[in-house]
Structures are given as C-alpha cells and as structure tokens.
C-alpha cells in the first residue's frame, strides 16, 4: 500500500517546505547576482531600471544554452498544480522579460516540465493576447500553407535564421489553474507557440532548416555550445557552467 497521510500536520509540513523552497530559490539567485562583476552591471539594465529589485523579490533564472542535455529531452507532463509550480511559472515570466524574450520553455531554465510562457504584447503584432502560460500543450491542427519568418532563441544567443512553419495552428493546453483551453492562432503567436512546443519536445528551431543551412550554422552553434557567445543574461553552458552576462556588441550580432 502507498503512503497516505491526511493529518493537518502533514499538510502544514508540505506548506512549510514549499515556502522554504521559494526562499532558498530567491537567496540563490541573489547570490548569483552579487557574484556578477560591477563593471558588467550595465548588461542588467532593462527599460532604464535596474532589475536588481526583481532579483531580490523574484527569481531570475539562468538560461540553458545549446547542447546542454536538458534541451534535447522531451519534457515530462504535469499532473498537479503545486505552489512550487506557480512560483516557478512566475520566475519564468520574470526571466523571459529580463532577457527580452517573448517565449520561454521550462527546459530552457533547466527543468524538464511541459510548461511554457508566452508574451508578445510588446511586439508589433495586432490583437496580441495578454501573457499566458501553456501547460501540457499539444498541437491539434496545422494549416497546409507554410510561411517563412526569422526566428531567434534565448538558448541560441546571437543566432537567427528564417524558418518555414505552418501559418495557422490549433493548440490544446491547460492554464495555471488546470483549466483546458483550445486556441487557434496565426501570425507571430502561431510562430511562438510552435517554437516553444518544439522546445518541450527537445527540438531546436534550427533543426527545421535545410541540410545546407544547418551545415553553414555549425560554426555559430559550436561557439554557443562552448559558452563563448555573448548574452546579456545569465546562462548555463553545455557542461553545466554558469556564465555571467556579457555586453552584446555590434560585432557579436553580425557573427
């Protein structure tokens, strides 16, 4: 028989553990911030305001880079909504916004969970929905017509390529309260949803390039895997080493 405990003490114990986990997570990220040299603090500016306040009161998570094993694993489905998951999703939003991203998958911050957050409200996309989280997303329908669009990825800093994807999709997912949704999307939203769901299935966007273009991209990919690509956010390289943010120069953007 499995362990079954229904006493109040058990639930209080679980609550204390959740609170302690959140506190330790915040302390960990604050220490990471302190370890960053002050001469690079300009890379931690967003919209003219220091994000140190976000680091102290919310968690800023490092982005895992190309070739880290967690990015090639298919993520695990989520069964229950816990306080830890709710806190983690908020941390994902914070990390995505601080890194100037519009989508972020859980395995990009080191956790193999089927959850992704999306926010395209600061783009030029018309009728952009408010930011939202997708738990256990599944694409139900792809349109036959494909369109091209340039894509980038926080796990592949300074690497962008034009990718063909279906123009329209229909996606089933659950929100943070485990309420089911079916969303039909086109334009940038359809593109970001497909890109993030690919992440959850262990697929990089460059894997959808032609063989020739994938071959031409190898030099840049090796640079990213080694941790040498500039990124203005904390990263974890393919060997698990934490990397400090570095200023991105015009030369970095062109190479």
C-alpha positions in Angstrom: 0.0 0.0 0.0 1.2 3.6 -0.7 1.8 6.2 1.9 -1.3 8.1 2.8 -1.4 10.8 5.5 -4.4 13.0 6.0 -3.5 14.8 9.2 -3.2 18.6 9.3 0.4 18.3 10.4 1.2 16.7 7.1 -0.3 19.5 5.0 1.4 22.1 7.2 4.7 20.3 6.7 4.2 20.4 2.9 3.4 24.1 3.1 6.5 24.9 5.1 8.6 23.0 2.6 7.1 25.0 -0.3 7.8 28.3 1.5 11.3 27.3 2.3 12.0 26.2 -1.3 10.8 29.6 -2.6 13.0 31.4 -0.1 16.1 29.4 -0.9 15.5 29.9 -4.6 15.4 33.7 -4.1 18.6 33.6 -2.0 20.4 31.5 -4.7 19.5 34.0 -7.4 20.6 37.0 -5.3 24.0 35.3 -4.7 24.3 34.8 -8.4 23.6 38.5 -8.9 26.2 39.6 -6.3 28.9 37.4 -7.9 28.5 39.3 -11.2 31.2 41.9 -11.6 30.0 45.5 -11.2 31.6 46.6 -14.5 29.1 44.4 -16.3 26.0 45.8 -14.4 25.0 47.8 -17.5 24.0 44.4 -19.1 21.4 44.0 -16.4 19.5 47.1 -17.4 16.0 46.9 -18.8 14.0 49.9 -19.8 16.3 52.2 -17.8 15.7 50.5 -14.5 17.9 48.1 -12.6 16.5 44.6 -12.4 18.1 44.1 -9.0 14.7 44.6 -7.4 13.4 41.7 -9.5 16.3 39.5 -8.5 15.7 40.2 -4.8 12.0 39.8 -4.7 11.5 37.4 -7.6 13.7 34.7 -9.1 15.9 35.3 -12.1 16.8 32.0 -13.7 19.8 31.3 -15.9 19.1 30.3 -19.5 20.5 26.9 -20.6 22.4 27.1 -23.8 22.5 24.8 -26.9 24.0 21.3 -26.4 23.0 21.2 -22.7 21.4 17.7 -22.4 18.2 19.1 -20.8 17.3 20.8 -24.0 17.2 17.6 -26.0 15.0 15.7 -23.6 11.2 15.5 -24.1 9.7 17.2 -21.1 7.5 15.5 -18.5 3.8 16.2 -18.4 2.4 18.0 -15.4 -0.3 16.3 -13.3 -0.9 18.6 -10.4 -0.6 22.3 -9.8 1.5 23.0 -6.8 2.7 26.1 -5.1 6.2 25.3 -6.4 4.9 25.2 -9.9 3.0 28.5 -9.5 6.2 30.2 -8.2 8.3 28.6 -11.0 5.9 30.0 -13.7 6.2 33.5 -12.2 10.0 33.1 -12.2 9.8 32.1 -15.9 7.9 35.3 -16.7 10.5 37.4 -14.8 13.4 35.6 -16.6 11.8 35.9 -20.0 11.1 39.6 -19.6 14.5 40.4 -18.2 16.1 38.6 -21.2 13.9 40.4 -23.7 12.3 37.2 -24.8 8.7 36.6 -26.0 8.6 32.9 -25.2 10.3 30.6 -22.7 10.1 26.8 -22.1 10.8 25.2 -18.8 13.7 23.1 -20.0 15.4 26.4 -21.2 15.8 27.1 -17.5 16.8 23.6 -16.5 13.6 21.9 -15.5 12.1 19.1 -17.7 8.5 20.1 -17.3 5.9 20.5 -20.0 5.2 24.2 -19.4 6.0 27.4 -21.4 5.2 31.0 -21.0 4.5 33.5 -23.9 4.2 37.3 -24.0 4.1 39.1 -27.3 2.3 42.2 -26.0 5.4 44.4 -26.6 5.7 43.4 -30.3 4.0 45.0 -33.3 1.6 42.1 -33.5 -2.0 43.3 -33.8 -4.5 42.0 -31.2 -1.8 40.4 -29.2 -3.3 38.5 -26.2 -2.1 39.1 -22.6 0.8 37.0 -21.4 -0.2 33.4 -20.8 1.2 30.0 -19.7 0.7 26.7 -21.6 0.8 23.5 -19.5 1.0 20.2 -21.4 0.4 21.9 -24.8 -0.5 19.8 -27.8 -0.9 21.0 -31.4 -4.2 19.6 -32.7 -4.1 21.1 -36.2 -1.6 22.6 -38.6 -2.5 24.5 -41.8 -1.2 23.2 -45.1 0.1 26.6 -46.0 3.5 27.5 -44.6 5.1 30.9 -44.2 8.7 32.0 -43.5 9.8 34.1 -40.6 13.1 34.9 -38.9 13.4 33.2 -35.5 15.8 33.5 -32.6 16.1 31.8 -29.3 17.4 32.7 -25.8 19.2 29.3 -25.7 21.0 30.3 -29.0 22.2 33.8 -28.4 23.1 35.9 -31.5 21.8 33.1 -33.8 18.9 33.9 -36.1 17.6 32.1 -39.2 14.5 32.2 -41.4 12.3 29.1 -40.8 9.2 27.8 -42.6 6.3 26.8 -40.4 2.6 26.3 -40.8 0.8 29.6 -41.0 -2.1 28.6 -38.6 -2.3 26.2 -35.7 -4.8 25.0 -33.2 -3.3 24.2 -29.8 -4.8 22.5 -26.7 -3.3 23.4 -23.4 -4.0 23.9 -19.7 -3.6 27.2 -17.7 -2.1 27.6 -14.2 -5.5 26.5 -12.7 -5.5 23.4 -14.9 -8.4 24.8 -17.0 -8.4 23.4 -20.5 -8.1 25.8 -23.5 -8.1 25.3 -27.3 -6.6 28.3 -29.0 -6.5 29.0 -32.8 -3.6 31.2 -33.8 -1.9 32.7 -36.8 0.9 35.2 -37.3 3.6 35.7 -34.7 1.5 34.0 -32.0 1.3 30.8 -34.0 5.0 31.0 -34.7 6.0 31.4 -31.0 3.6 28.7 -29.9 5.1 26.2 -32.4 8.7 27.3 -31.4 8.0 26.8 -27.7 6.2 23.4 -28.1 9.2 22.3 -30.2 11.4 23.1 -27.2 9.2 21.0 -24.9 9.7 18.1 -27.3 13.5 18.5 -27.4 13.6 20.2 -30.8 15.7 23.3 -31.7 14.3 25.7 -34.3 17.5 25.3 -36.5 16.6 21.6 -36.9 13.9 22.7 -39.2 16.4 24.3 -41.6 17.6 22.7 -44.8 20.6 20.4 -44.6 22.8 23.0 -46.3 21.8 25.8 -43.9 22.2 23.6 -40.9 25.8 22.8 -42.1 26.5 26.5 -42.5 25.3 27.2 -39.0 27.7 24.8 -37.3 30.4 27.3 -36.5 28.0 29.6 -34.7 26.5 26.6 -32.9 29.9 25.4 -31.7 30.5 28.9 -30.3 27.3 28.9 -28.4 27.9 25.4 -27.0 31.3 26.4 -25.7 29.7 29.4 -23.8 31.6 31.9 -25.9 28.5 33.6 -27.5 27.7 36.9 -25.9 24.4 37.1 -24.0 23.1 39.9 -21.7 21.6 37.4 -19.3 22.9 34.6 -17.1 23.4 31.4 -18.9 24.4 27.7 -18.3 26.7 26.2 -21.0 26.6 22.7 -22.3 28.8 21.4 -19.5 26.7 23.0 -16.7 28.9 26.0 -16.1 27.2 29.2 -15.0 28.2 32.2 -17.2 27.9 35.8 -16.3 26.0 38.3 -18.6 28.2 40.0 -21.2 27.6 43.1 -23.2 26.5 42.3 -26.8 28.5 44.3 -29.3 27.6 45.0 -33.0 30.3 42.6 -34.0 28.7 39.8 -31.9 25.3 40.4 -33.6 26.9 40.1 -37.1 29.0 37.0 -36.4 
